[in-house]
Every structure is written in structure tokens, then in C-alpha cells.
Amino acid sequence: MKKVLVLIMFSALFVSASASASGFGSLQTATTGGMGKGNFMGSIGVGDATTFSGIYSYGLSANTDGRLKLGLIDGGRGSDANLMFGADFKYNIVSTKDLKNGPFDMAVGGLFEYYDDEYGSMWMLGGQFIGSYPFIMENQRVLSPYGRINVRIESISDADSELEIGFNAGIKWELSNTIDFFGEIQIDNIDNFYFGLDFNVM
């Protein structure tokens, strides 16, 4: 329980500093799948913006995962839905499997996103820190609360670039050996709820 409180308190320090937002959310824990493992996730987002996306992740090494993301975003206000593209990676730096007394799983990485809307072309480039902890339930399935902080440079069309900070927190629920459910909240310029189903395909 103390480990969960540490993760929540650490993440909460950054909530008040949030600004502009990812259209994809986070939808990931700090753990990695392993070399050559591939997963596909379908996700939806509701709140300030409605989003639909597909996310493909691949294990680049034992400790590194990369993801490609493609989706649609509708920010409301009578605007049309727009295509969005993203990519990110994470490197697991602390694993509770290797360090039995470690506080929680930790990963660092980078991210990139791009989409067009009625205000122009938006892009973001930055880094991310992810923390999570796996709880094994009575049925031997794993429930993992997680949090992500991202710090990024963001720009819309020809406007000056700005430094932004965003926060996500959620739960990963292992439904079977090959299917996981994700649910999370994003506190950012786009305040959203995200839900996803992740399927192991490789």
C-alpha cells in the first residue's frame, strides 16, 4: 500500500502544471513486453475531445518498447474530425521483478505527435516518465495502477514553440494471457478519459 501512495503522491505533484495535451493518452505501464513481442490496441477517448485510435507496440529489446499510433480526433465546437499520428518509446529502468524491494516499476522515454485541425498543424516532441506497480489478485491476474508525466515542446503552425507538461493516471487489468484492459484519466488542456483493449499478436 505504501508503494501505491508513493506513486500517487509523486504523480500528484505535477497535476497543477498541466497544459496542452496528447490526443492518444498514455495507455501503458512502465513494464515492457520483451524482445520481438508485438501488441495491437484499439482505444477511445471521451471528454474535451473524442478520439479513436489504433496503437501497435513492438519489443525492440528486453527493456525497450516502441509504439506507432494512428487515429482520429474531434475537438467539438462544430469542427471536423482530423487524422492524428504519433510514435513513442520507453526504456524500463527499474523492474519489481528484478528488485524485489524496489518501490515500483519505472520507465523513461520519448514521444512525438502530429495532427491538423481548424487552428493549423499541431506537433509535439518530448520525454516521458512512467511509474506503475503490479498487484497479483486471487485469480492470479495482474492489476497495475500507473501514472505518466510528459514534458514536451509543442507548437501550432507557425506560432512560437512552448514548453508544456501533462499528466495521465490509470489502471491496467489483465483479462487473459493475451488481452489487457486499460482505463485512464488525462489531466491536461484536453481533459479526457481513455479506454483501450490491448491484444498480444506476436
C-alpha positions as CSV (number, residue, x, y, z in Angstrom):
1,M,0.0,0.0,0.0
2,K,2.9,2.4,0.8
3,K,4.3,1.8,-2.7
4,V,1.0,2.9,-4.3
5,L,0.8,6.0,-2.1
6,V,4.4,6.9,-3.1
7,L,3.4,6.6,-6.8
8,I,0.2,8.7,-6.4
9,M,1.9,11.4,-4.3
10,F,4.8,11.7,-6.8
11,S,2.4,12.0,-9.7
12,A,0.1,14.5,-8.0
13,L,2.9,17.0,-7.7
14,F,2.6,17.6,-11.4
15,V,-1.1,17.8,-11.9
16,S,-1.4,21.6,-11.3
17,A,1.2,22.2,-14.0
18,S,-0.6,20.5,-16.9
19,A,-1.1,22.3,-20.2
20,S,-1.7,21.2,-23.7
21,A,-2.4,17.5,-24.4
22,S,-1.8,14.3,-26.2
23,G,-4.7,13.1,-28.4
24,F,-3.8,9.4,-27.6
25,G,-3.5,9.5,-23.9
26,S,-0.8,7.2,-22.4
27,L,-2.4,3.7,-22.0
28,Q,0.8,2.0,-20.9
29,T,2.6,0.8,-17.7
30,A,6.3,1.1,-17.1
31,T,6.9,-2.6,-17.9
32,T,8.0,-3.8,-21.4
33,G,6.8,-6.8,-23.3
34,G,10.2,-8.3,-24.3
35,M,12.2,-8.6,-27.5
36,G,10.1,-9.3,-30.6
37,K,6.7,-9.1,-28.8
38,G,4.0,-7.3,-30.7
39,N,0.7,-5.9,-29.4
40,F,-2.2,-4.1,-31.0
41,M,-4.5,-1.8,-29.0
42,G,-7.8,-0.2,-30.0
43,S,-8.7,2.8,-27.9
44,I,-11.3,5.5,-27.5
45,G,-11.2,8.9,-25.7
46,V,-14.1,10.9,-24.4
47,G,-14.2,14.3,-22.7
48,D,-12.9,17.6,-24.1
49,A,-12.2,15.7,-27.4
50,T,-13.5,12.4,-28.9
51,T,-10.8,10.1,-30.2
52,F,-10.5,6.7,-31.9
53,S,-7.1,5.2,-32.4
54,G,-5.1,2.1,-33.1
55,I,-1.7,1.6,-31.4
56,Y,0.9,-1.0,-32.4
57,S,3.7,-1.8,-30.0
58,Y,6.8,-3.8,-30.6
59,G,9.6,-5.0,-28.3
60,L,12.8,-3.5,-29.6
61,S,14.8,-5.2,-26.8
62,A,14.3,-6.8,-23.4
63,N,13.9,-3.4,-21.8
64,T,12.6,-1.2,-24.7
65,D,9.2,-0.9,-26.4
66,G,8.4,1.3,-29.4
67,R,4.9,2.2,-30.5
68,L,3.2,3.6,-33.6
69,K,-0.1,5.4,-33.2
70,L,-2.8,6.4,-35.8
71,G,-6.2,7.8,-35.0
72,L,-9.0,10.4,-35.4
73,I,-9.6,13.4,-33.1
74,D,-12.8,15.5,-32.9
75,G,-12.4,18.5,-30.6
76,G,-16.1,19.5,-30.9
77,R,-17.1,23.2,-31.5
78,G,-18.5,22.1,-34.9
79,S,-15.1,21.1,-36.2
80,D,-14.5,18.1,-38.4
81,A,-12.6,15.0,-37.2
82,N,-8.9,15.1,-38.1
83,L,-6.2,12.5,-38.6
84,M,-3.5,12.2,-35.9
85,F,-0.2,10.4,-35.9
86,G,2.1,9.5,-33.1
87,A,5.1,7.5,-32.0
88,D,6.8,6.9,-28.7
89,F,9.2,4.6,-26.9
90,K,10.0,3.7,-23.3
91,Y,13.0,2.1,-21.6
92,N,12.4,0.2,-18.4
93,I,15.0,1.4,-15.8
94,V,13.6,-0.3,-12.6
95,S,11.7,-3.6,-12.5
96,T,10.0,-5.0,-9.5
97,K,10.7,-8.5,-10.9
98,D,14.5,-7.9,-10.6
99,L,14.4,-5.7,-7.5
100,K,12.0,-7.4,-5.1
101,N,12.2,-4.4,-2.7
102,G,12.0,-1.7,-5.4
103,P,9.3,0.9,-4.9
104,F,7.6,0.4,-8.3
105,D,8.4,-0.2,-12.0
106,M,9.8,2.9,-13.7
107,A,10.5,3.8,-17.4
108,V,11.7,6.8,-19.3
109,G,11.3,7.5,-23.0
110,G,10.3,10.0,-25.7
111,L,7.2,10.9,-27.7
112,F,6.1,12.6,-30.9
113,E,2.6,13.6,-32.1
114,Y,1.2,15.5,-35.0
115,Y,-2.3,16.4,-36.2
116,D,-4.1,19.1,-38.2
117,D,-7.3,21.0,-37.0
118,E,-9.0,24.3,-37.9
119,Y,-6.4,26.2,-36.0
120,G,-3.5,24.7,-38.0
121,S,-0.9,21.9,-37.7
122,M,0.0,20.9,-34.2
123,W,3.1,18.9,-33.3
124,M,4.7,17.9,-30.0
125,L,8.1,16.4,-29.1
126,G,9.2,15.5,-25.7
127,G,10.1,13.0,-23.0
128,Q,8.0,10.9,-20.6
129,F,8.4,9.2,-17.2
130,I,6.1,6.3,-16.3
131,G,5.6,4.6,-13.0
132,S,3.5,1.5,-12.2
133,Y,3.1,-1.3,-9.8
134,P,1.7,-4.9,-10.4
135,F,-0.7,-6.4,-7.9
136,I,-1.4,-10.1,-8.3
137,M,-5.0,-10.9,-7.5
138,E,-6.5,-14.1,-6.1
139,N,-7.2,-15.4,-9.6
140,Q,-3.5,-14.8,-10.5
141,R,-4.4,-12.0,-12.9
142,V,-2.5,-8.7,-12.6
143,L,-3.9,-5.3,-11.8
144,S,-1.4,-2.4,-12.3
145,P,-2.1,1.2,-11.4
146,Y,0.2,3.6,-13.3
147,G,1.0,7.2,-13.9
148,R,2.8,9.1,-16.6
149,I,4.3,12.6,-16.7
150,N,5.4,14.1,-20.0
151,V,7.4,17.2,-20.6
152,R,7.3,18.4,-24.2
153,I,7.8,21.2,-26.7
154,E,4.6,22.0,-28.6
155,S,3.8,24.3,-31.5
156,I,0.7,25.1,-33.6
157,S,1.5,26.1,-37.2
158,D,4.0,29.0,-37.3
159,A,3.4,30.0,-33.6
160,D,6.3,30.0,-31.2
161,S,7.1,26.7,-29.5
162,E,6.1,26.3,-25.9
163,L,7.2,24.0,-23.1
164,E,4.3,22.0,-21.8
165,I,3.7,19.4,-19.0
166,G,0.9,16.7,-19.0
167,F,-0.3,14.0,-16.6
168,N,-2.1,10.7,-17.0
169,A,-3.1,8.1,-14.4
170,G,-4.9,4.8,-14.9
171,I,-5.3,1.1,-14.4
172,K,-4.2,-1.9,-16.5
173,W,-6.3,-5.0,-15.9
174,E,-5.1,-8.4,-17.2
175,L,-8.2,-10.1,-18.6
176,S,-6.4,-13.2,-20.0
177,N,-2.9,-14.2,-21.1
178,T,-3.3,-12.3,-24.3
179,I,-5.8,-9.4,-23.6
180,D,-5.5,-6.4,-21.2
181,F,-8.0,-3.6,-20.5
182,F,-6.8,-0.1,-19.9
183,G,-8.7,2.8,-18.3
184,E,-7.2,6.2,-17.5
185,I,-7.8,9.9,-16.9
186,Q,-5.8,12.6,-18.6
187,I,-5.4,16.0,-16.8
188,D,-4.2,18.4,-19.4
189,N,-5.5,21.0,-21.8
190,I,-7.6,18.1,-23.2
191,D,-9.1,16.6,-20.1
192,N,-10.2,13.1,-21.2
193,F,-11.0,9.6,-20.2
194,Y,-9.3,6.9,-22.3
195,F,-10.2,3.2,-22.6
196,G,-8.4,0.6,-24.5
197,L,-8.2,-3.2,-25.2
198,D,-4.7,-4.5,-25.9
199,F,-4.2,-7.8,-27.8
200,N,-0.9,-9.8,-27.9
201,V,-0.5,-10.6,-31.6
202,M,3.2,-11.7,-31.8
